Amino acid sequence: MSDKGKLEQDIIKNLKSVYDPEIPVDIYELGLIYEIQIDENDNVYVKMTLTSPACPVAGSLPGEVKQKVEAVHGVNEVFVDLVFEPPWDKDMMSEEAKFQLGFI
């Protein structure tokens, strides 16, 4: 695995410790993380969404994501982009999350 690959795996591991307060599944398995990009200087760009624009943690969740990614050894700067297109729906969840929530 390349350094970027390991860095991305470490980032994902940390993101799996962040939970949506209304759903007992981490935000990565929920499908709220749309994209993780790592540039040549180990700056990280995270494109994410929320289960709904009215989510009660809309103000705090992106900051928590930023802190979790910044905590990964080797990461330089972190940029979190909160988007609502495409809108999140339950089909974006991993099979593990769907199973955990009783959808399959």
WOZIVEN-V489060 format. One line per field, one symbol per residue. ss: DSSP state (H for helix, E for strand, - for the rest). burial: 1 if it has 24 or more other ideal C-beta (glycine too) atoms within 12 Angstrom, else 0. A space follows every 10 residues. Layout:
ss->???
burial->???
This chain:
ss->--HHHHHHHH HHHHH---E- -----EHHHH --EEEEEE-- ---EEEEE-- ---------- HHHHHHHHHH -------EEE EE-------H HH--HHHHHH ----
burial->0000001101 1101100111 0010111111 1111010100 0101110111 1000101000 1101110111 0100100101 0100000100 0111001000 0000
